[in-house]
Each structure stands twice: as structure tokens, then as C-alpha cells.
């Protein structure tokens, strides 16, 4: 196949809760005349994002064009998962015009770009571009290091010091690998927060990278699809904290799945998640819950102490009315007993 016949792939990366699934859902509904296929790579055992997207399937992106990989980072399972998935999507009739890959919020994008160099697929697909999403409010607040100002001062004073937390390394690697950065939730950050977020992004970006403010994932698809960046051939211009390592590690983060029975009061669950973020540094909670007397399933999405929930679809007849939540934290902060106890307290509070 010639380069012109290569199937373009857009990698969508970004920190936990930055709005990747919202963006993909918007692109599905407004694909700019392209027939899309989607790969969703989740961190944890419960496939939440894939189900959300399949519920939004349309003729230009039917459910069979949406594939979910929940067995770990796709760049670590290239032969077993990634290549067969790409080949399955390319074999669809009609063939997709463009593939979107939504990485997990903990993914390092550069190793994924290297996966596109595998002989089985390098002649068939090209990385059209890497899109990094950044939560304006979170970035402005400096949540990727305990004290951003002091860390920056120490790094300037002594180049041999490394005071970055794993979160900051993930964030910086995502920014460094991007062709375009989408600054999400600008309304929550306000004008000053947006300006501060842009300053922080510019300070870690290895080169000038366009930064675009986006609310609720709404963006003209022509801006981010069709970049023709061929990012797999431009890897050296995308530095990473993990350059030179044989492979990258995921031990910095851990997830657990918590089963929760039917609730009577969603507010109690929200308070429990807010408490976990404050007391146990929980990064992300996502999943579903059942609410007594409600025929709809409750979708729960939390980034730190910011919790959003909404009823997304009716429970299916064959489904048990019970909830499952994925809780993600840094490895040293994960305390399964405390997390389950806190969510159990929420159930008890709701029952009172």
C-alpha cells in the first residue's frame, strides 16, 4: 500500500477526566463526513467509556466500529490486542475512513506511537496526529506536583534534582507528544485560570504547540482530523521522561473495582467520593450505580473531589441492579479496605 492509502489514526490522550470521551462522542455525532472507527483503552477492569460511546452509535460510526481494550495499556499488548484490533477495524465493510484511539488517562502516548512501527501495520496506517486534552481548572491549580512553584524553583537552582511526581510526568509526556492541545472546561477555570493553564503548558512544551479552548468537546472536526502529522515518523521531536527506558511502567498507579448494591440517595455516594479524594488522594472514580425506584442507570464520573452523575440509560432486563465503580489512585495512596469502607458508609447513610 502506498502512503496515500494508509488509514489515518488520531490518538486522543489527556489526563484523567480531561474530557476525552466527551470529545470522541462529539466527533461521532459530527464526523465531518468521515466514517469513524474507535478504539477505547481503559485502565481498570470495568469498561465505562466504551459503553458510553456505544450508546451514542450512529450510522457513520455504528457500534461494531467501537472496540474496547481493557486488558492494560495497548502499547504493552501490541501483538495480543492492538494489532488484531486494528486489523479487525480495517477489515470492516465499509472500511472506516479514520480511526480514533482514546487512551486511558494514565497512558504515556510516546510508547503507543512506537507501536505503529510494527511491521504488520506500519505500511497500512499512519498517526494523523496526537491530540492532548488538559483540564484548564486542574492545570491552573497546579495539581501535577505538590507545590509547583517550589518544585520549579528547586529545578532551576539544581538541575540534578528531580522533584516531579508521577502525575506531572504523565502530564508533561502527554503535552510533549501532542500536535494540538485542547484546553477543556474553560468555564470552570475562568479567564485567569485559562491564562495560567496556558502559561504552565507553554513552560513544559518542548516546542510551540497550538492550544485551543474547548467546552463540552465541541470543536470543528476539520481542526483536529486530517493533520497528516505522520507522528510515527516524528518521534524524536516528542521528548519523554521515559526516553531511554526499555519500556514504561504502570506501577505508579493502581485501580480497584468496588461493587455497590442499590442506593436510595445518590448524594450520599457523592459525599463519600468527595471524602475519598480529600482523605486518600483518589484521582478518579468512574462507573455505575443503581438507585432504588429509578428505572435508569446512574453514571458516575469523578475527578478528584469533582463528582458528576447523571442517568444515562434504562437498566437492561438481564442486568443485575447493582453498581460497579473503578477507583484509581497513585500506588502508595490506594487503600482498598478504606475505599470499600467509605463507599460502604455511603450505602449505610443512604439506607437510613
C-alpha positions as CSV (number, residue, x, y, z in Angstrom):
1,X,0.0,0.0,0.0
2,X,1.3,3.5,-0.7
3,X,1.5,6.2,1.9
4,X,-1.6,7.8,0.3
5,X,-3.6,4.6,1.0
6,X,-2.6,4.5,4.7
7,X,-5.6,4.7,7.1
8,X,-5.2,7.8,9.3
9,X,-5.4,7.3,13.1
10,X,-5.8,10.1,15.6
11,X,-4.5,9.4,19.2
12,X,-6.5,11.2,21.8
13,X,-4.7,11.5,25.1
14,X,-5.1,13.5,28.3
15,X,-5.2,13.3,32.0
16,X,-7.9,11.6,34.0
17,X,-11.3,13.3,33.5
18,X,-10.0,15.8,31.0
19,X,-12.9,15.1,28.6
20,X,-11.6,12.6,26.1
21,X,-14.8,10.6,26.0
22,X,-16.9,13.7,25.6
23,X,-14.7,14.8,22.7
24,X,-14.9,11.4,21.0
25,X,-18.7,11.4,21.4
26,X,-18.9,14.8,19.8
27,X,-16.8,13.7,16.9
28,X,-19.0,10.6,16.4
29,X,-22.0,12.9,16.1
30,X,-20.2,15.4,13.9
31,X,-17.6,13.4,12.0
32,X,-17.1,15.9,9.1
33,X,-18.3,13.4,6.5
34,X,-15.9,10.7,7.7
35,X,-16.8,7.1,8.6
36,X,-15.1,6.7,12.0
37,X,-13.9,3.7,14.0
38,X,-12.9,3.9,17.6
39,X,-10.6,2.1,20.0
40,X,-11.1,2.8,23.7
41,X,-8.2,1.8,26.1
42,X,-9.4,1.7,29.7
43,X,-7.4,1.5,32.9
44,X,-9.1,-0.9,35.2
45,X,-11.5,-3.8,34.8
46,X,-14.8,-2.0,34.1
47,X,-15.3,-0.7,30.6
48,X,-17.2,2.5,31.2
49,X,-16.1,4.7,28.3
50,X,-16.7,2.1,25.7
51,X,-20.3,1.6,26.9
52,X,-20.9,5.3,26.8
53,X,-19.7,5.6,23.3
54,X,-21.6,2.6,22.0
55,X,-24.8,4.1,23.4
56,X,-24.1,7.1,21.1
57,X,-23.5,5.0,18.0
58,X,-24.8,6.4,14.7
59,X,-24.8,5.1,11.1
60,X,-21.4,6.8,10.4
61,X,-20.0,5.2,13.5
62,X,-22.0,2.0,14.3
63,X,-21.5,0.0,17.5
64,X,-19.4,-2.6,15.6
65,X,-16.9,0.2,14.8
66,X,-16.2,0.8,18.5
67,X,-13.8,-1.6,20.1
68,X,-12.6,-1.6,23.7
69,X,-9.3,-2.8,25.1
70,X,-9.4,-3.2,28.9
71,X,-6.5,-5.6,29.3
72,X,-3.9,-3.0,30.0
73,X,-2.0,-0.4,28.1
74,X,-2.3,-1.2,24.3
75,X,1.3,-0.3,23.7
76,X,2.2,-3.1,26.2
77,X,0.0,-5.7,24.4
78,X,0.7,-4.9,20.8
79,X,0.8,-8.4,19.4
80,X,-2.0,-9.8,21.5
81,X,-4.5,-6.9,21.4
82,X,-3.5,-3.8,19.4
83,X,-2.6,-5.3,16.0
84,X,-5.6,-7.7,15.9
85,X,-7.9,-4.8,16.8
86,X,-6.5,-2.6,14.1
87,X,-6.7,-5.4,11.5
88,X,-10.3,-6.1,12.6
89,X,-11.3,-2.5,12.1
90,X,-9.6,-2.3,8.7
91,X,-11.5,-5.5,7.6
92,X,-14.9,-3.9,8.2
93,X,-17.1,-3.4,5.2
94,X,-17.4,-0.5,4.6
95,X,-13.9,0.3,5.6
96,X,-13.5,3.2,8.1
97,X,-12.1,6.5,6.8
98,X,-10.4,7.4,10.1
99,X,-9.7,5.6,13.4
100,X,-9.7,7.4,16.8
101,X,-7.8,5.9,19.7
102,X,-8.9,7.1,23.1
103,X,-6.1,6.2,25.5
104,X,-6.5,5.7,29.2
105,X,-5.9,8.8,31.4
106,X,-2.7,7.2,32.7
107,X,-1.2,6.3,29.3
108,X,2.1,7.6,28.0
109,X,1.5,8.4,24.3
110,X,5.0,8.0,23.0
111,X,5.3,4.2,23.5
112,X,2.0,4.0,21.7
113,X,3.5,5.9,18.7
114,X,6.3,3.4,18.7
115,X,3.8,0.6,18.4
116,X,2.8,1.9,15.0
117,X,6.3,0.9,13.8
118,X,5.4,-2.8,14.0
119,X,5.9,-4.4,10.6
120,X,2.4,-5.8,10.5
121,X,0.8,-2.4,10.5
122,X,3.3,0.3,9.6
123,X,2.5,0.1,5.9
124,X,-1.2,0.2,6.5
125,X,-1.8,3.0,9.0
126,X,-0.4,6.4,9.9
127,X,-0.8,8.6,13.0
128,X,-2.6,11.6,11.6
129,X,-2.0,13.4,14.9
130,X,-1.9,13.3,18.6
131,X,-4.5,15.4,20.5
132,X,-3.8,16.1,24.1
133,X,-6.7,17.3,26.4
134,X,-5.9,19.3,29.5
135,X,-8.4,20.3,32.2
136,X,-7.9,24.1,32.5
137,X,-9.0,24.3,36.1
138,X,-6.8,21.4,37.3
139,X,-3.8,22.7,35.3
140,X,-4.2,26.2,36.6
141,X,-4.4,24.9,40.2
142,X,-1.0,23.0,39.7
143,X,-2.3,19.6,40.7
144,X,0.5,17.8,38.9
145,X,3.0,18.5,41.7
146,X,2.6,19.1,45.5
147,X,3.8,22.7,45.1
148,X,4.5,23.7,41.5
149,X,6.2,27.0,42.4
150,X,8.7,25.4,44.8
151,X,9.4,22.5,42.5
152,X,10.1,24.9,39.7
153,X,12.4,26.9,41.9
154,X,14.3,23.8,43.0
155,X,14.7,22.6,39.5
156,X,16.1,25.9,38.4
157,X,18.5,26.0,41.3
158,X,19.8,22.5,40.8
159,X,19.4,20.6,37.5
160,X,20.3,17.3,39.2
161,X,17.2,17.4,41.4
162,X,14.0,15.6,40.3
163,X,11.0,16.6,42.4
164,X,8.3,15.7,39.8
165,X,5.6,13.4,41.0
166,X,4.4,10.6,38.6
167,X,1.3,12.7,37.8
168,X,3.5,15.6,36.5
169,X,5.5,13.2,34.4
170,X,2.4,11.8,32.8
171,X,1.0,15.2,32.1
172,X,4.3,16.5,30.6
173,X,4.7,13.4,28.4
174,X,1.2,13.9,27.0
175,X,1.9,17.6,26.3
176,X,5.3,16.9,24.7
177,X,3.8,14.3,22.4
178,X,0.9,16.4,21.2
179,X,0.3,18.1,17.8
180,X,-2.6,20.1,19.3
181,X,-3.7,20.7,22.9
182,X,-7.4,21.2,23.8
183,X,-7.9,23.1,27.0
184,X,-11.1,21.8,28.3
185,X,-13.6,23.2,30.9
186,X,-12.5,26.8,30.5
187,X,-15.8,28.0,32.1
188,X,-14.7,26.3,35.4
189,X,-11.3,27.9,35.2
190,X,-12.3,31.4,34.3
191,X,-10.2,33.8,32.3
192,X,-7.4,34.0,34.8
193,X,-7.3,30.2,35.2
194,X,-7.2,29.7,31.5
195,X,-4.3,32.1,31.2
196,X,-2.4,30.4,34.0
197,X,-3.0,27.0,32.4
198,X,-1.7,28.2,29.1
199,X,1.4,29.5,30.8
200,X,2.1,26.2,32.6
201,X,1.5,24.2,29.3
202,X,3.9,26.5,27.5
203,X,6.5,26.1,30.2
204,X,6.6,22.3,29.7
205,X,6.0,22.1,26.0
206,X,9.2,21.2,24.1
207,X,8.1,23.3,21.1
208,X,5.3,25.8,20.2
209,X,2.0,23.7,20.2
210,X,-1.4,25.2,19.4
211,X,-3.7,25.4,22.4
212,X,-7.4,25.7,21.8
213,X,-10.1,26.2,24.4
214,X,-12.9,23.7,24.1
215,X,-16.2,23.4,26.1
216,X,-18.1,20.1,26.2
217,X,-15.9,18.6,23.5
218,X,-17.4,20.9,20.8
219,X,-14.9,21.6,18.1
220,X,-14.9,21.6,14.3
221,X,-13.5,18.2,13.2
222,X,-11.5,19.8,10.5
223,X,-9.3,21.3,13.2
224,X,-8.1,18.0,14.6
225,X,-8.7,15.4,11.9
226,X,-6.6,15.5,8.7
227,X,-3.5,16.9,10.3
228,X,-1.3,14.5,8.3
229,X,1.4,14.7,11.0
230,X,2.8,11.2,10.4
231,X,3.7,11.3,14.1
232,X,5.2,7.8,14.0
233,X,8.0,9.3,11.8
234,X,8.4,12.3,14.1
235,X,9.1,10.6,17.4
236,X,12.4,12.3,18.1
237,X,10.7,15.7,18.3
238,X,8.4,14.4,21.1
239,X,10.6,14.0,24.2
240,X,9.5,11.9,27.2
241,X,10.6,11.4,30.8
242,X,10.9,7.8,29.9
243,X,13.2,8.1,26.9
244,X,16.0,5.5,27.0
245,X,14.0,3.1,29.2
246,X,13.5,-0.4,27.9
247,X,9.8,0.0,28.5
248,X,7.5,2.1,30.6
249,X,6.0,1.3,34.0
250,X,2.4,1.5,35.2
251,X,3.2,0.6,38.8
252,X,2.8,4.2,39.8
253,X,-0.9,3.8,39.6
254,X,-3.4,1.2,40.8
255,X,-7.1,0.6,40.4
256,X,-9.7,-1.4,42.3
257,X,-13.2,-2.3,41.4
258,X,-15.9,-1.8,44.1
259,X,-19.2,-3.5,43.9
260,X,-22.1,-1.4,45.4
261,X,-25.7,-2.6,45.8
262,X,-28.7,-0.5,45.1
263,X,-28.7,3.1,46.6
264,X,-31.5,5.2,47.9
265,X,-29.7,8.5,47.9
266,X,-27.1,9.4,45.2
267,X,-26.0,12.4,47.3
268,X,-24.5,10.0,49.9
269,X,-22.4,8.4,47.3
270,X,-21.2,11.8,46.1
271,X,-20.2,12.8,49.6
272,X,-18.3,9.5,50.0
273,X,-16.3,10.1,46.8
274,X,-15.5,13.7,47.8
275,X,-14.2,12.3,51.1
276,X,-12.0,9.8,49.4
277,X,-10.5,12.5,47.2
278,X,-9.7,14.6,50.3
279,X,-8.6,11.9,52.7
280,X,-7.0,9.3,50.3
281,X,-5.9,11.3,47.3
282,X,-8.2,9.4,45.0
283,X,-7.6,10.6,41.4
284,X,-10.6,9.2,39.5
285,X,-13.8,7.3,40.1
286,X,-16.0,6.1,37.3
287,X,-18.7,3.6,36.9
288,X,-22.4,2.9,37.5
289,X,-24.9,2.8,40.4
290,X,-28.5,1.6,40.8
291,X,-30.9,3.9,42.6
292,X,-34.0,2.4,44.2
293,X,-37.2,3.3,42.4
294,X,-35.4,4.6,39.3
295,X,-35.5,2.6,36.0
296,X,-32.4,4.4,34.7
297,X,-28.8,3.5,35.4
298,X,-26.8,6.2,37.2
299,X,-23.5,7.1,35.5
300,X,-20.8,8.3,38.0
301,X,-17.7,10.2,36.9
302,X,-15.4,11.9,39.4
303,X,-12.0,13.7,39.0
304,X,-10.7,14.3,42.5
305,X,-13.4,15.9,44.5
306,X,-15.4,17.0,41.5
307,X,-18.2,14.5,41.0
308,X,-20.7,14.4,38.2
309,X,-23.6,12.0,37.9
310,X,-26.5,11.5,35.6
311,X,-28.9,8.8,34.5
312,X,-27.7,7.5,31.2
313,X,-29.9,4.7,30.1
314,X,-32.5,2.2,31.3
315,X,-31.3,-1.0,33.0
316,X,-31.5,-4.0,30.7
317,X,-33.7,-6.8,31.7
318,X,-30.8,-9.3,32.1
319,X,-28.7,-6.9,34.1
320,X,-28.5,-7.1,37.9
321,X,-29.4,-3.8,39.5
322,X,-26.1,-3.3,41.2
323,X,-23.3,-0.8,40.8
324,X,-19.6,-1.1,40.0
325,X,-17.1,1.7,40.4
326,X,-13.4,1.8,39.3
327,X,-11.3,3.8,41.7
328,X,-7.9,4.9,40.6
329,X,-5.1,6.4,42.7
330,X,-1.3,6.5,42.9
331,X,0.0,3.2,44.1
332,X,1.1,4.4,47.5
333,X,-2.3,6.0,48.1
334,X,-4.6,3.1,47.2
335,X,-6.1,1.5,50.3
336,X,-8.7,-1.0,49.2
337,X,-10.1,-1.5,52.7
338,X,-10.5,2.2,53.4
339,X,-12.1,2.8,50.0
340,X,-14.6,0.0,50.3
341,X,-15.4,1.1,53.9
342,X,-16.1,4.7,52.7
343,X,-18.3,3.5,50.0
344,X,-20.0,1.1,52.4
345,X,-20.7,4.0,54.7
346,X,-22.3,5.8,51.8
347,X,-24.6,2.8,51.4
348,X,-25.4,2.8,55.1
349,X,-26.1,6.5,55.1
350,X,-28.4,6.2,52.1
351,X,-30.3,3.5,53.8
352,X,-31.1,5.5,56.9
